[in-house]
Amino acid sequence: MGRAFEYRKARKMKRWGHMARTFTKLGKEIEIAVKAAGPDPSGNTRLRILMQNAKAENMPKENVERAIKRATEKDAADYKEVIYEGYGSHGIAFLVETATDNTNRTVANVRMYFNKCGGTLGNSGSVAFMFDHKCVFKFRPAEGVDMEELELEMIDLGVDEFYPEEDGVTVYAPYESFGAIQKWLDDKGYEIVSGESVYLPTDTKELDAEGRESIEKLVEKLEEDDDVTNVYHNMKEVEEE
């Protein structure tokens, strides 16, 4: 499942580009993190991870600094993280993550996208049970580390998917393990390239080309909205076959 998610993310980033949309999303997440736990990354785990994510996406340092500064100002926007659930056409389940300072605007827009694309916005809990909440980390271990030993150690931390790569390692684990994995990587002195929360479908539904096109249309409409940060669904990707 992890690899399918990486493919989907790569397609999204290709649509967005590594500029305005990605930077806007990260900027909002940084502001939320600063408001929650302060502007000092040494004492704010989420902020520290987001700064690494921003670096991985080539977000300019001054953009990060501006987002931190905005969050500390008295008139800063009060962003809330809200997840919307619903069904697209062909019974495809959707989870839509948002960061918004106006929930009335956001829910109206999200509902409109579903309606226009033959779907329906559901109630909280209507599809969440069809997804597993995971954390995913990309990191660079110390040179010469035995990968089999590393995998065994990380399984003890809760990791259930482990992918060694040329430029590091990618791991997936239940979201509840986020803090423990982050601390373990820090304690080991391994470079954390990125860390994030994701929702992965427990099962996927295969559609024909016409069906996939209709779902992609809804995905694109949702991702074009400035309040939307992530879109997850359970349509089977062609590359999973």
FIBAGU-777992 format. One record per residue (C-alpha): residue in three letters; x, y, z. Coordinates in steps of 0.2 Angstrom, whole numbers, always signed. Layout:
BEGIN
<"ALA" <X Y Z>>
...
end
This chain:
BEGIN
<"MET" <+0 +0 +0>>
<"GLY" <+14 +12 +4>>
<"ARG" <+21 +12 -14>>
<"ALA" <+4 +15 -21>>
<"PHE" <+3 +30 -10>>
<"GLU" <+20 +37 -15>>
<"TYR" <+14 +35 -34>>
<"ARG" <-2 +45 -30>>
<"LYS" <+8 +58 -21>>
<"ALA" <+21 +60 -35>>
<"ARG" <+6 +63 -47>>
<"LYS" <-1 +76 -36>>
<"MET" <+16 +85 -34>>
<"LYS" <+18 +84 -53>>
<"ARG" <+1 +93 -55>>
<"TRP" <+5 +106 -41>>
<"GLY" <+23 +108 -46>>
<"HIS" <+35 +111 -31>>
<"MET" <+30 +129 -29>>
<"ALA" <+15 +139 -25>>
<"ARG" <+2 +126 -20>>
<"THR" <+15 +115 -10>>
<"PHE" <+22 +130 -1>>
<"THR" <+5 +137 +3>>
<"LYS" <+0 +120 +11>>
<"LEU" <+17 +119 +21>>
<"GLY" <+15 +137 +26>>
<"LYS" <-2 +134 +34>>
<"GLU" <+4 +118 +43>>
<"ILE" <+19 +127 +50>>
<"GLU" <+7 +141 +56>>
<"ILE" <-4 +128 +65>>
<"ALA" <+11 +120 +73>>
<"VAL" <+18 +136 +79>>
<"LYS" <+2 +141 +87>>
<"ALA" <+0 +124 +95>>
<"ALA" <+18 +123 +103>>
<"GLY" <+28 +139 +100>>
<"PRO" <+41 +145 +87>>
<"ASP" <+56 +136 +94>>
<"PRO" <+59 +120 +83>>
<"SER" <+70 +112 +97>>
<"GLY" <+54 +111 +108>>
<"ASN" <+41 +109 +95>>
<"THR" <+43 +92 +86>>
<"ARG" <+30 +95 +73>>
<"LEU" <+37 +111 +68>>
<"ARG" <+55 +103 +67>>
<"ILE" <+48 +89 +56>>
<"LEU" <+38 +102 +45>>
<"MET" <+54 +112 +42>>
<"GLN" <+63 +96 +36>>
<"ASN" <+48 +93 +25>>
<"ALA" <+49 +111 +18>>
<"LYS" <+68 +108 +15>>
<"ALA" <+64 +92 +5>>
<"GLU" <+52 +102 -6>>
<"ASN" <+64 +116 -9>>
<"MET" <+54 +128 +0>>
<"PRO" <+64 +144 +2>>
<"LYS" <+70 +147 +20>>
<"GLU" <+63 +164 +20>>
<"ASN" <+46 +157 +16>>
<"VAL" <+47 +146 +32>>
<"GLU" <+53 +161 +42>>
<"ARG" <+38 +171 +36>>
<"ALA" <+26 +157 +41>>
<"ILE" <+33 +156 +58>>
<"LYS" <+32 +175 +60>>
<"ARG" <+14 +176 +54>>
<"ALA" <+9 +163 +67>>
<"THR" <+16 +174 +81>>
<"GLU" <+7 +190 +76>>
<"LYS" <-9 +195 +85>>
<"ASP" <-20 +196 +70>>
<"ALA" <-14 +179 +63>>
<"ALA" <-27 +168 +54>>
<"ASP" <-34 +155 +66>>
<"TYR" <-32 +139 +55>>
<"LYS" <-42 +124 +60>>
<"GLU" <-38 +106 +53>>
<"VAL" <-54 +98 +48>>
<"ILE" <-57 +82 +39>>
<"TYR" <-72 +79 +27>>
<"GLU" <-78 +62 +22>>
<"GLY" <-89 +57 +7>>
<"TYR" <-91 +46 -8>>
<"GLY" <-86 +50 -26>>
<"SER" <-95 +42 -41>>
<"HIS" <-94 +23 -42>>
<"GLY" <-94 +22 -23>>
<"ILE" <-76 +28 -21>>
<"ALA" <-73 +33 -3>>
<"PHE" <-64 +50 +1>>
<"LEU" <-56 +58 +15>>
<"VAL" <-52 +77 +13>>
<"GLU" <-40 +85 +25>>
<"THR" <-41 +104 +26>>
<"ALA" <-33 +119 +35>>
<"THR" <-46 +133 +36>>
<"ASP" <-49 +149 +44>>
<"ASN" <-68 +148 +38>>
<"THR" <-76 +132 +40>>
<"ASN" <-92 +138 +32>>
<"ARG" <-83 +142 +16>>
<"THR" <-73 +126 +16>>
<"VAL" <-88 +114 +19>>
<"ALA" <-98 +123 +6>>
<"ASN" <-84 +122 -7>>
<"VAL" <-81 +104 -3>>
<"ARG" <-99 +99 -4>>
<"MET" <-100 +108 -21>>
<"TYR" <-85 +98 -28>>
<"PHE" <-93 +82 -23>>
<"ASN" <-110 +87 -30>>
<"LYS" <-103 +93 -47>>
<"CYS" <-94 +76 -49>>
<"GLY" <-108 +64 -45>>
<"GLY" <-103 +61 -27>>
<"THR" <-110 +66 -10>>
<"LEU" <-102 +73 +6>>
<"GLY" <-105 +62 +21>>
<"ASN" <-105 +64 +40>>
<"SER" <-90 +62 +51>>
<"GLY" <-86 +43 +52>>
<"SER" <-95 +38 +36>>
<"VAL" <-79 +32 +28>>
<"ALA" <-65 +35 +40>>
<"PHE" <-66 +16 +45>>
<"MET" <-61 +12 +28>>
<"PHE" <-43 +20 +30>>
<"ASP" <-29 +17 +41>>
<"HIS" <-20 +32 +49>>
<"LYS" <-2 +30 +46>>
<"CYS" <+14 +40 +49>>
<"VAL" <+28 +39 +35>>
<"PHE" <+46 +44 +38>>
<"LYS" <+60 +46 +26>>
<"PHE" <+77 +46 +34>>
<"ARG" <+95 +43 +31>>
<"PRO" <+104 +31 +43>>
<"ALA" <+122 +31 +47>>
<"GLU" <+134 +24 +34>>
<"GLY" <+137 +6 +35>>
<"VAL" <+121 +2 +46>>
<"ASP" <+115 -16 +44>>
<"MET" <+98 -14 +35>>
<"GLU" <+91 -31 +42>>
<"GLU" <+96 -26 +60>>
<"LEU" <+89 -8 +57>>
<"GLU" <+72 -16 +50>>
<"LEU" <+71 -27 +66>>
<"GLU" <+74 -12 +77>>
<"MET" <+61 -2 +69>>
<"ILE" <+48 -16 +69>>
<"ASP" <+50 -15 +88>>
<"LEU" <+45 +3 +86>>
<"GLY" <+29 -2 +77>>
<"VAL" <+35 +0 +59>>
<"ASP" <+25 -12 +47>>
<"GLU" <+33 -7 +30>>
<"PHE" <+51 -4 +28>>
<"TYR" <+59 +1 +11>>
<"PRO" <+78 +3 +9>>
<"GLU" <+82 +15 -5>>
<"GLU" <+97 +22 -13>>
<"ASP" <+96 +39 -4>>
<"GLY" <+89 +32 +12>>
<"VAL" <+75 +23 +20>>
<"THR" <+56 +25 +20>>
<"VAL" <+45 +17 +34>>
<"TYR" <+26 +16 +37>>
<"ALA" <+19 +14 +54>>
<"PRO" <+2 +17 +64>>
<"TYR" <+1 +35 +67>>
<"GLU" <+2 +32 +86>>
<"SER" <+20 +28 +83>>
<"PHE" <+24 +45 +76>>
<"GLY" <+32 +52 +92>>
<"ALA" <+42 +36 +97>>
<"ILE" <+49 +34 +79>>
<"GLN" <+54 +53 +78>>
<"LYS" <+62 +52 +95>>
<"TRP" <+71 +36 +91>>
<"LEU" <+78 +43 +74>>
<"ASP" <+83 +59 +83>>
<"ASP" <+92 +49 +97>>
<"LYS" <+101 +39 +84>>
<"GLY" <+107 +55 +75>>
<"TYR" <+99 +49 +59>>
<"GLU" <+94 +63 +47>>
<"ILE" <+75 +65 +45>>
<"VAL" <+71 +70 +27>>
<"SER" <+52 +71 +30>>
<"GLY" <+39 +64 +41>>
<"GLU" <+20 +65 +39>>
<"SER" <+3 +59 +43>>
<"VAL" <-6 +49 +29>>
<"TYR" <-22 +39 +27>>
<"LEU" <-21 +23 +17>>
<"PRO" <-36 +13 +12>>
<"THR" <-38 -4 +19>>
<"ASP" <-45 -10 +3>>
<"THR" <-46 -3 -15>>
<"LYS" <-59 -3 -28>>
<"GLU" <-54 -5 -46>>
<"LEU" <-63 +5 -60>>
<"ASP" <-62 +6 -79>>
<"ALA" <-54 +20 -88>>
<"GLU" <-70 +31 -88>>
<"GLY" <-72 +28 -70>>
<"ARG" <-55 +33 -65>>
<"GLU" <-56 +49 -76>>
<"SER" <-72 +54 -66>>
<"ILE" <-63 +51 -49>>
<"GLU" <-47 +60 -55>>
<"LYS" <-58 +75 -60>>
<"LEU" <-65 +76 -42>>
<"VAL" <-48 +74 -34>>
<"GLU" <-41 +88 -45>>
<"LYS" <-56 +100 -40>>
<"LEU" <-53 +97 -22>>
<"GLU" <-34 +99 -23>>
<"GLU" <-36 +116 -32>>
<"ASP" <-45 +123 -17>>
<"ASP" <-33 +133 -6>>
<"ASP" <-41 +126 +10>>
<"VAL" <-37 +108 +5>>
<"THR" <-21 +100 +11>>
<"ASN" <-23 +82 +6>>
<"VAL" <-35 +71 -3>>
<"TYR" <-36 +52 +0>>
<"HIS" <-47 +39 -9>>
<"ASN" <-49 +20 -11>>
<"MET" <-48 +19 -30>>
<"LYS" <-36 +6 -35>>
<"GLU" <-21 +14 -44>>
<"VAL" <-16 +6 -61>>
<"GLU" <+2 +4 -55>>
<"GLU" <-4 -7 -41>>
<"GLU" <-9 -21 -54>>
end
